[in-house]
Amino acid sequence: MNKKMESTEAKSVYERRKVIAEPPFGQIKNSGFRGFSLRGKEKVAAEFSLVCTAHNIKKFVKAATTGSIRLDDVRKVKEAA
């Protein structure tokens, strides 16, 4: 890994992980999800989808209550579609 990380291209790709992939997983873990309750690939995938959906709903509610997004704008976009 050290040899792989010597190139500037590899460093820039690895740095992007901090912004793109890592924060949601950390936020999900900090909210209390630490492991799966079910067994089997399909059941685990369904459980993880539920956890991700709950995480996204929490983000949406927080954005709506703090005024980051306005619900009127969401309605306008929905009507336009």
C-alpha distances in whole Angstrom, upper triangle without the diagonal:
4,5,5,6,9,11,14,14,10,11,15,14,11,14,17,16,17,21,21,19,19,22,24,23,23,27,27,26,28,31,31,30,28,28,30,33,34,33,32,30,32,34,30,30,33,33,29,31,34,32,30,34,35,32,33,37,36,35,38,40,39,39,42,44,42,43,40,42,45,46,49,46,45,48,49,46,47,50,49,47
4,5,5,6,10,12,14,11,11,14,14,12,15,18,17,18,21,22,21,20,24,26,25,25,28,29,28,30,33,33,32,30,31,33,36,37,36,35,33,36,37,33,33,36,36,32,34,37,34,33,36,37,34,35,39,38,36,39,42,40,40,44,45,43,44,41,43,46,48,50,48,46,50,50,47,49,52,51,49
4,5,5,8,11,12,10,11,15,15,14,16,19,19,20,23,24,23,23,26,29,27,27,31,32,31,33,36,36,35,33,33,35,39,39,38,37,34,37,39,35,35,38,38,34,36,39,37,35,38,40,37,37,41,40,38,41,44,42,42,46,47,45,46,43,44,48,49,52,49,48,51,52,48,50,53,52,50
4,6,7,10,10,7,9,12,11,11,14,16,16,18,21,21,20,20,24,26,25,25,29,30,29,31,34,34,33,31,31,33,37,37,36,34,32,34,36,33,32,35,35,31,33,36,34,32,35,37,34,34,38,38,36,38,41,40,39,43,44,43,44,40,41,45,46,49,46,44,48,48,45,46,49,48,46
4,6,8,8,5,6,9,10,8,11,13,14,15,18,19,18,18,21,24,23,23,27,28,27,29,32,33,31,30,31,33,36,37,36,35,33,35,36,33,32,35,35,31,32,35,33,31,34,35,32,33,36,36,34,36,39,37,37,40,42,40,41,38,39,43,44,47,44,43,46,46,43,45,48,47,45
4,7,9,7,7,11,12,11,13,16,17,18,21,22,22,22,25,27,27,27,30,32,31,32,35,36,35,34,34,36,40,41,40,39,36,39,40,37,36,39,38,35,36,39,36,34,38,39,36,36,40,39,37,39,42,40,39,43,45,42,43,40,41,45,47,49,46,45,49,49,46,47,51,49,47
4,5,5,6,9,10,11,13,15,16,18,20,21,21,22,25,27,27,27,30,32,32,33,36,37,36,35,35,37,41,41,40,39,36,38,40,37,35,38,38,35,36,39,36,34,37,39,35,35,39,39,36,38,41,40,39,42,44,42,42,39,40,44,46,47,44,43,47,47,44,45,49,47,45
4,5,5,6,9,10,10,13,15,16,18,19,20,21,23,26,26,26,29,31,31,32,35,36,35,34,35,37,41,42,41,40,37,39,40,37,35,38,38,34,35,38,35,33,36,37,34,34,37,37,34,36,39,37,36,40,41,39,39,36,37,41,43,45,41,41,44,44,41,43,46,44,43
4,5,5,6,9,10,11,13,15,16,17,18,19,22,24,24,25,28,29,30,31,34,35,34,33,34,35,39,39,39,37,34,36,38,35,33,36,36,32,32,35,33,31,33,35,32,31,35,35,32,34,38,36,35,38,40,38,38,35,36,39,41,43,39,39,42,42,39,40,43,41,40
4,5,5,6,9,10,11,14,15,15,16,17,20,22,22,23,26,27,27,29,31,33,31,30,31,32,36,36,36,35,32,33,35,32,30,33,33,29,30,33,31,29,32,33,30,30,34,34,31,33,36,35,34,37,39,37,38,34,36,39,41,43,40,39,42,42,39,40,44,42,40
4,5,5,6,9,10,12,14,15,15,16,18,21,21,21,24,26,26,27,30,31,30,29,31,33,36,37,37,36,33,35,36,32,31,34,33,30,31,33,31,28,31,33,29,29,33,32,30,32,35,33,32,36,38,35,36,33,34,38,40,42,39,38,42,42,39,40,44,42,41
4,5,5,6,9,11,12,13,14,15,17,20,21,21,23,25,26,27,29,31,30,30,31,33,36,37,37,36,33,34,36,32,30,33,33,29,29,32,30,27,30,31,28,27,31,31,28,30,33,31,30,33,35,33,33,30,31,35,37,39,36,35,39,38,35,37,40,39,37
4,5,5,7,10,11,11,12,13,16,18,18,19,22,23,24,25,28,29,28,27,28,30,33,34,33,32,29,31,32,29,27,30,30,26,26,29,27,24,27,29,26,25,29,29,26,28,32,30,29,32,34,33,33,29,31,34,36,38,35,33,37,37,34,35,39,37,35
4,5,5,8,10,10,10,11,14,16,16,17,20,21,21,23,25,27,25,25,26,28,31,32,32,31,28,30,31,28,26,29,28,25,26,28,26,23,26,28,25,25,28,28,25,28,31,29,29,32,34,32,33,29,31,34,36,38,35,34,38,38,35,37,40,39,37
4,5,6,8,9,10,11,13,16,16,16,18,21,21,22,25,26,25,25,27,29,32,33,34,33,30,32,33,29,28,30,29,25,26,29,26,23,26,27,24,24,27,27,24,26,29,27,26,30,32,29,30,27,29,32,34,36,34,33,36,37,34,36,39,38,36
4,5,5,6,8,9,11,14,15,15,17,19,20,21,23,25,24,24,26,28,31,32,32,32,29,30,31,27,25,28,27,23,24,26,24,21,24,25,21,21,25,24,21,24,27,25,24,27,29,27,28,24,26,29,31,33,30,29,33,33,30,32,35,34,33
4,5,5,5,6,9,11,11,12,15,16,17,18,21,22,21,21,22,24,28,28,29,28,25,27,27,24,22,25,24,20,21,23,21,18,21,22,19,19,23,22,20,23,26,24,23,27,29,27,28,25,26,30,31,33,31,29,33,34,31,32,35,34,33
4,6,6,5,7,10,11,11,13,15,16,16,19,21,20,20,22,24,28,29,30,30,27,28,29,25,24,26,25,21,22,24,21,18,21,22,18,19,22,21,19,22,24,22,22,25,27,25,26,23,25,28,30,33,30,29,33,33,31,32,36,35,34
4,6,7,7,9,11,12,13,15,17,17,19,21,21,22,23,25,29,30,31,31,28,29,29,26,24,25,25,21,21,23,20,17,20,21,17,17,20,19,16,19,22,20,19,23,24,22,23,20,21,25,27,29,27,26,29,30,27,29,32,31,30
4,6,7,8,10,12,13,14,16,17,19,21,20,21,22,23,27,28,28,28,25,25,26,23,21,22,22,18,18,20,18,15,17,19,16,15,19,18,16,18,21,20,19,22,24,23,24,20,21,25,26,28,26,24,28,28,26,27,30,30,28
4,6,7,7,9,11,12,13,15,17,19,17,17,19,20,23,24,25,24,22,22,23,20,18,20,19,15,16,18,16,13,16,17,14,14,18,18,16,18,21,20,20,23,25,24,25,22,23,26,27,30,28,26,29,30,27,28,32,31,29
4,6,6,6,9,10,11,12,15,16,15,15,17,19,22,24,25,25,22,23,23,20,19,21,19,16,17,19,16,14,17,17,14,15,19,18,16,19,21,20,20,24,25,24,25,23,24,27,28,31,29,28,31,32,30,30,34,34,32
4,6,5,6,9,10,10,12,15,14,15,17,19,23,24,26,26,24,25,24,21,20,21,19,16,17,18,15,13,15,15,12,13,16,15,13,16,18,16,17,20,21,20,22,19,21,24,25,29,27,25,29,30,28,28,32,32,31
4,5,5,6,9,10,11,13,12,13,15,17,20,22,23,23,21,22,21,18,17,18,16,13,13,14,11,9,12,12,8,10,13,12,11,14,16,15,16,19,20,20,21,19,20,23,23,27,25,23,26,28,26,26,30,30,28
4,5,5,6,9,10,11,10,10,12,14,17,19,20,21,19,20,19,16,15,16,14,11,13,14,11,9,13,13,10,12,15,14,14,17,19,18,19,22,23,23,25,22,23,26,27,30,29,26,30,31,29,29,33,33,31
4,5,5,6,9,10,10,10,13,16,19,21,23,24,22,23,22,18,18,19,17,14,16,16,13,12,15,14,11,14,16,15,14,18,19,17,19,22,23,22,24,22,24,27,28,31,30,28,31,33,31,31,35,35,34
4,5,5,6,9,9,11,14,16,19,21,23,24,23,23,22,19,18,19,17,14,15,15,11,10,13,12,8,11,13,11,11,14,15,14,16,19,19,18,21,19,21,24,24,28,27,25,28,30,28,28,32,33,31
4,5,5,7,6,8,11,13,15,18,20,21,20,20,18,15,15,16,13,10,12,12,8,8,11,9,7,10,12,11,11,15,16,15,17,20,20,20,23,21,22,25,25,28,27,25,28,30,28,28,32,33,31
4,5,5,5,6,9,12,14,17,19,21,20,21,19,16,16,17,14,12,14,14,10,11,14,13,10,14,16,14,15,18,19,18,20,23,23,23,26,24,25,28,28,32,31,29,32,34,32,32,36,37,35
4,5,7,9,12,15,17,20,22,24,24,24,22,19,20,20,17,15,17,16,12,13,16,13,11,14,16,13,14,18,18,16,19,22,21,21,24,23,24,27,28,31,31,29,32,34,32,32,36,37,36
4,6,9,12,14,16,19,22,24,23,23,21,18,19,18,15,14,15,14,10,11,13,10,9,12,13,11,12,15,15,14,17,19,19,19,22,21,23,25,25,29,29,26,29,32,30,30,34,35,34
4,6,9,12,13,16,19,21,21,22,19,17,18,18,14,13,16,14,10,13,15,12,11,15,16,14,16,19,18,18,21,23,22,23,26,25,26,29,28,32,32,30,32,35,33,33,36,38,36
4,6,8,10,13,16,18,18,18,16,13,14,14,11,10,13,11,8,10,13,11,11,14,15,14,16,19,19,19,22,24,24,25,27,26,27,29,29,33,32,29,32,35,33,32,36,37,35
4,7,10,13,15,17,17,18,16,13,15,16,12,11,15,14,11,13,16,15,14,17,19,18,19,22,23,22,25,27,27,28,31,29,30,33,32,36,35,33,35,38,36,35,39,40,38
4,7,9,11,13,14,15,13,10,12,13,10,10,13,13,11,13,16,15,15,19,20,20,21,24,25,25,27,29,30,31,33,31,32,34,34,37,37,34,36,39,37,36,39,40,38
4,6,8,10,11,12,9,7,10,10,7,8,12,11,10,13,15,15,16,19,20,20,22,24,25,26,28,30,30,32,34,32,32,35,34,37,36,33,35,38,36,34,38,39,37
4,7,10,12,13,9,8,11,11,8,10,13,12,12,15,17,16,17,20,21,21,24,26,26,27,30,31,32,33,35,34,34,36,35,38,38,35,37,39,37,36,39,41,38
4,7,9,9,6,6,10,10,8,10,13,13,13,16,17,18,19,22,23,23,25,27,28,29,31,33,34,35,37,36,36,37,36,39,39,35,37,40,38,36,39,40,38
4,7,8,6,6,10,11,10,12,15,15,16,18,20,20,22,24,25,26,28,30,31,32,34,36,37,38,40,38,38,40,39,42,41,38,39,42,39,38,41,42,39
4,6,5,6,9,10,11,12,14,15,16,18,20,21,22,24,26,27,29,30,32,33,35,36,38,39,41,39,38,40,39,42,41,37,39,41,39,37,40,41,38
4,6,5,6,9,10,10,12,14,15,16,18,20,21,22,24,26,27,28,30,32,33,34,36,37,39,37,36,38,37,40,38,35,37,39,36,34,38,38,35
4,5,5,6,9,10,11,12,14,15,16,18,20,21,23,24,26,27,29,30,31,33,35,36,37,35,34,36,35,37,36,33,34,36,34,32,35,36,32
4,5,5,6,9,10,11,12,14,15,17,18,20,21,23,24,26,27,29,30,32,33,35,36,35,34,35,34,37,36,32,34,36,34,32,35,36,33
4,5,5,6,8,10,10,12,14,15,16,18,20,21,23,24,26,27,29,30,32,33,35,33,32,34,33,36,35,32,34,36,33,32,35,36,33
4,5,5,6,9,10,10,12,14,15,16,18,20,21,22,24,26,27,28,30,32,33,31,30,32,31,34,32,29,31,33,30,29,32,33,30
4,5,5,6,9,10,10,12,14,15,16,18,20,21,23,24,26,27,29,30,32,30,29,30,29,32,31,27,29,31,29,27,30,31,28
4,5,5,6,9,10,11,12,14,15,17,19,20,21,23,25,26,27,29,30,29,28,30,29,32,31,28,29,32,30,28,32,33,30
4,5,5,6,8,10,10,12,14,15,17,18,20,21,23,24,26,27,29,27,26,28,27,31,29,26,28,31,28,27,31,32,29
4,5,5,6,9,10,10,12,14,15,16,18,20,21,22,24,26,27,25,24,26,25,28,27,23,25,28,25,23,27,28,25
4,5,5,6,9,10,11,12,14,15,16,18,20,21,22,24,26,24,23,25,23,27,26,23,25,27,25,23,27,28,26
4,5,5,6,9,10,11,12,14,15,17,19,20,21,23,24,23,23,25,24,27,26,23,25,28,26,25,29,30,28
4,5,5,6,9,10,11,12,14,15,17,18,20,21,23,21,20,22,22,25,24,21,23,26,23,22,26,27,25
4,5,5,6,9,10,10,12,14,15,16,18,20,21,20,19,20,19,22,21,18,20,23,21,19,23,24,22
4,5,5,6,9,10,11,12,14,15,16,18,20,19,18,20,19,22,22,19,21,24,22,21,25,26,25
4,5,5,6,9,10,11,12,14,16,17,18,17,17,19,19,22,22,19,22,24,22,22,25,27,25
4,5,5,6,9,10,11,12,14,15,16,15,14,16,16,19,18,15,18,21,19,18,22,23,21
4,5,5,6,8,10,10,12,14,15,14,13,15,14,17,17,14,16,19,18,17,21,22,21
4,5,5,6,9,10,11,12,14,13,13,15,15,19,18,16,19,22,20,20,23,25,24
4,6,5,6,9,10,11,12,11,11,14,14,17,17,15,18,20,19,19,22,24,23
4,5,5,6,9,10,11,9,9,10,10,14,13,11,14,17,15,15,19,20,20
4,5,5,6,9,10,10,10,11,10,14,14,13,15,18,17,17,20,22,22
4,5,5,6,8,8,9,11,12,16,16,15,17,20,19,20,23,24,24
4,6,5,6,5,6,8,10,13,13,12,15,17,17,18,21,22,22
4,6,5,6,5,6,7,10,11,10,13,15,15,16,19,20,21
4,5,8,8,9,10,13,14,14,16,18,19,20,22,24,24
4,6,8,9,12,14,15,15,18,20,20,21,24,25,26
4,5,6,9,11,12,13,15,16,17,19,21,22,23
4,7,10,12,11,12,15,16,16,18,20,21,22
4,7,9,8,8,11,12,12,14,17,17,18
4,5,5,7,9,10,11,13,15,16,18
4,5,5,6,9,10,11,12,14,16
4,5,5,6,9,10,11,12,15
4,5,5,6,9,10,11,13
4,5,5,6,9,10,11
4,5,5,6,9,10
4,5,5,6,9
4,5,5,6
4,5,5
4,5
4
